Amino acid sequence: MSDLVEWAYPLAESLLADPLPRRWAHSRGVAQRARTIAPILGDDAELLEAAAVLHDIGYSPDLAKTGFHPLDGARYLRDVATPDERIVNLVAHHSCAWLEADARSLRDELEEFPREHAHLNDALCFCDMNTTPDGTPTNPIDRVNEITGRYGPESLVGKFIRRAEPEILASTSRVLERVAAVKRQPM
């Protein structure tokens, strides 16, 4: 385990485990999913695992400032925790966050953080949207339906996730295509 991954887990646990144990279970599940696609990530595998376990820290009551967890988590990481800048950017933009930022009129604030390479954004979206709130595997269609049901179809989050669904499915497809290509390569 790299220093980056060893640093990320206890930080995420300290922010999520007690106040939000289900969110902590989800974050651990997303990180586990990241480990399963490590072969397509090369040198970025540990970076993605660290971002995966940290992606929802903005939900922590100690960090929630704007109510938009990707932004709150990224700002905390940038301003307080000072990890790898790429982790900060992945947390800020995870799972189509730019679409929700638009709905919340926070697009300019989110643009404080540059987007990482598309393959990494796809990978984190894949991991998040293929993991239930309890940390178990699922598929993106069931996950979108679960989010819509939890928040309500007319809520800001319900509307955002339905708007993001085509991109979530496209991200998942791109990741699965890369996984299949790696599996087809001769040894």
Protein Blocks (a to p, Z undefined) as FASTA:
>chain_A
ZZklmmmmmmmmmmmmmmmmmlmmmmmmmmmmmmmmmmmnmmmlmmmmmmmmmmmmmmpm
klmmnopaklmmmmmmmmmnopafklmmmmmmgghllmmmmmnopmmmmmmpccddfklm
mmmmmmmmmccfkopacdfklmmmmmmmmnopkbmklmmmmmmmmmmmmmmmmmmmmmmm
mmmpcZZ
